Amino acid sequence: MFLEKLNNEMNYQQLVNQLFYTTDFDLVGVALQDELAPHLIKWKYIAGNQNERFRKIVLKRGFGIAGFVVQTGKPFWQNDINDLRYSEQMYTPIANAENLNAAAAIPIYSKSLHLITGVFLVGYRNKKTVSEKTIKQLFNYFDKF
C-alpha cells in the first residue's frame, strides 16, 4: 500500500473505519513510524478498540507486530496470539491490550521515501483465524484505492 495514494484519497481513520464496518474484523488499526530518530512506532488510528491502552504502546523496529512488519517489510499473521508471553521474541502489546486471539498485518510503504512508514493491522478476539488468505485480502483491499 502506498502512503501518498492513501493520503490523496482519504485519511487513515476513514480507511480504518470503512474496513471495520464492512468486514467482520473485531479490530482494525494503523501504526505509524515517527519520521525523526529513534523512529518509534505508535498505534495512531484504531476502530473496534475496547479501551485506550493502545495509545500508550510505543515500539521500536523488531518489537511487536508493528515493529516486526516495519523491520522486515513482510506481512505477518498469527493465530492464538494471546498465548505469546512478554519473554518471547514475538510478544505483541497490541494483542494483549485488545485481547486479540488472531491478527494479520501488512506494511505501509512510502513510494517517495522508498521506506516502510507504518503497518495496517486487523484482528479477531474470538476463535476466528487469520491466514495467508487474509493477507491477500488486505492487499486486494488496498489495490482498490
C-alpha positions as CSV (number, residue, x, y, z in Angstrom):
1,M,0.0,0.0,0.0
2,F,1.4,3.4,-0.9
3,L,1.2,6.2,1.6
4,E,0.9,9.0,-0.9
5,K,-2.1,7.3,-2.6
6,L,-3.9,6.9,0.7
7,N,-3.3,10.5,1.7
8,N,-4.7,11.8,-1.5
9,E,-7.9,9.8,-1.3
10,M,-8.8,9.6,2.4
11,N,-7.3,9.8,5.8
12,Y,-6.3,6.8,7.8
13,Q,-9.2,7.0,10.3
14,Q,-11.7,6.9,7.4
15,L,-9.9,3.9,5.9
16,V,-9.8,2.1,9.3
17,N,-13.5,2.8,9.9
18,Q,-14.5,1.7,6.4
19,L,-12.8,-1.6,6.7
20,F,-14.0,-2.2,10.3
21,Y,-17.7,-1.5,9.3
22,T,-17.6,-3.5,6.1
23,T,-15.9,-6.7,7.4
24,D,-16.1,-9.0,10.4
25,F,-12.8,-8.0,12.0
26,D,-13.0,-7.1,15.6
27,L,-10.1,-4.6,15.4
28,V,-8.6,-2.6,12.6
29,G,-5.7,-0.3,13.1
30,V,-2.8,1.7,11.7
31,A,0.6,2.2,13.4
32,L,2.9,4.8,12.0
33,Q,6.7,5.2,12.5
34,D,8.0,8.6,13.6
35,E,9.9,10.5,10.9
36,L,12.6,11.5,13.4
37,A,15.1,9.3,15.2
38,P,14.7,7.0,17.0
39,H,11.8,6.3,14.7
40,L,9.4,4.9,17.3
41,I,6.2,3.2,16.1
42,K,2.9,4.1,17.6
43,W,-0.7,3.0,17.1
44,K,-2.4,6.1,15.8
45,Y,-5.8,5.0,14.2
46,I,-7.9,2.2,15.6
47,A,-11.5,1.1,15.1
48,G,-13.1,-1.6,17.4
49,N,-10.9,-0.9,20.4
50,Q,-12.1,-2.0,23.8
51,N,-10.0,0.7,25.7
52,E,-7.5,3.4,25.1
53,R,-4.4,1.4,26.2
54,F,-3.2,1.2,22.6
55,R,-2.3,4.9,22.8
56,K,0.4,4.1,25.4
57,I,2.1,1.4,23.2
58,V,5.4,2.7,21.8
59,L,7.5,0.2,19.8
60,K,11.0,0.0,18.3
61,R,11.7,-1.8,15.0
62,G,11.6,-5.5,15.5
63,F,9.4,-5.4,18.6
64,G,5.7,-6.4,18.5
65,I,3.7,-6.9,15.4
66,A,4.2,-3.4,14.0
67,G,7.9,-3.4,14.8
68,F,8.3,-6.8,13.1
69,V,6.5,-5.7,9.9
70,V,8.4,-2.4,9.7
71,Q,11.7,-4.1,10.2
72,T,11.2,-7.0,7.8
73,G,8.8,-5.4,5.3
74,K,6.9,-8.6,5.2
75,P,3.3,-9.4,6.1
76,F,2.5,-11.0,9.5
77,W,-0.3,-13.3,10.6
78,Q,-0.6,-15.4,13.8
79,N,-3.4,-17.3,15.4
80,D,-3.5,-18.0,19.2
81,I,-1.6,-14.8,19.6
82,N,-2.7,-14.1,23.1
83,D,-0.7,-17.2,24.2
84,L,2.6,-15.4,23.5
85,R,4.3,-14.0,26.6
86,Y,6.5,-11.0,27.2
87,S,9.6,-13.1,27.4
88,E,9.0,-14.5,23.9
89,Q,10.5,-12.8,20.9
90,M,7.1,-12.1,19.3
91,Y,5.4,-10.6,22.3
92,T,2.6,-8.4,21.0
93,P,1.5,-5.5,23.2
94,I,-1.5,-4.6,20.9
95,A,-2.8,-8.1,21.1
96,N,-2.6,-8.0,24.9
97,A,-4.2,-4.6,25.2
98,E,-7.1,-5.5,22.9
99,N,-7.4,-9.2,23.8
100,L,-6.8,-10.4,20.3
101,N,-6.8,-14.1,19.5
102,A,-5.6,-13.7,15.9
103,A,-4.0,-10.9,13.9
104,A,-2.7,-10.1,10.4
105,A,-0.7,-7.1,9.4
106,I,0.8,-5.6,6.2
107,P,3.4,-2.9,5.7
108,I,2.5,0.7,4.6
109,Y,5.0,1.9,2.0
110,S,6.0,5.5,1.2
111,K,6.8,5.5,-2.6
112,S,8.6,8.8,-2.4
113,L,10.7,7.8,0.6
114,H,11.2,4.2,-0.5
115,L,10.6,3.2,3.1
116,I,8.1,1.3,5.2
117,T,6.4,4.0,7.2
118,G,3.7,2.1,9.1
119,V,1.6,-1.0,9.5
120,F,-2.0,-1.9,8.8
121,L,-3.4,-4.5,11.2
122,V,-6.6,-6.4,11.5
123,G,-7.6,-8.9,14.3
124,Y,-10.1,-11.1,15.9
125,R,-10.9,-11.5,19.6
126,N,-13.0,-14.7,19.1
127,K,-11.8,-18.0,17.7
128,K,-11.8,-16.9,14.1
129,T,-8.4,-17.4,12.4
130,V,-6.2,-15.5,10.0
131,S,-4.1,-16.9,7.3
132,E,-2.1,-16.0,4.2
133,K,-5.6,-15.6,2.5
134,T,-6.3,-12.8,5.0
135,I,-3.1,-11.1,3.9
136,K,-4.1,-11.4,0.3
137,Q,-7.5,-9.9,1.1
138,L,-5.8,-6.9,2.8
139,F,-3.5,-6.3,-0.2
140,N,-6.5,-6.7,-2.6
141,Y,-8.5,-4.2,-0.5
142,F,-5.8,-1.6,-0.9
143,D,-5.5,-2.2,-4.7
144,K,-8.9,-0.7,-5.0
145,F,-7.6,2.7,-3.8
